[in-house]
Amino acid sequence: MSDPKSPCAAFVAELEQEATATRKLLERLPADKLAWKPHPKSQSLGQLALHVATTPGIVPGMIAHDHFDIGAVDFSPKQPTSVREIRDAFEGAMAGAKTTLATWSANDLAKTWRVQKGAQELMAMPKAAALRNLVLNHHVHHRGQLTVYLRLLDVPLPSVYGPSADDNPFAPPLR
């Protein structure tokens, strides 16, 4: 748990809450379907799950710096070889995000973070906004995609923000 006086405490608490839902989904990944794609233009199940897993790593990997040059990074999706690899990547990304955020001050959150492609600036925003947009919103968006992939594979979905058709504590008992 983070220091409640930290300017990042609310963000870390929300990141930890979202991590609970993410872990539930990652636990249900079918190991024999990691290469499956719902469409030729789509990422594979494994690629999408690994992207979801590594999204918290955006904090130490990108936002911890004052600018990020997208031209210097290969964004090609990696194909994981196991569910364990995906789950370990998630735990590592979460640990890295929380460790980085534990050192930030209110001044760090207010600093402008810039995305560049070489000398061209593509985007600029306060680091606090980058945390919300590029970490939490991005993570939740792709996790939602992951639920669609799992549903298409007939994997029972866990409750995330409320009951799912497969995990509903409010449903009447089946007779």
Protein Blocks (a to p, Z undefined) as FASTA:
>chain_A
ZZfkbmklmmmmmmmmmmmmmmmmmmmpcfklmmpcfbfkbccfklmmmmmmmmmmmmmm
mmmpmbdcfklpcfbdcddfbfklmmmmmmmmmmmmmmmmmmpcfklmmpccdddehjbc
fbdcdfklmmmmmmmmmmmmmmmmmmmmmmmnopacddfkbccfklcfkbccdZZ
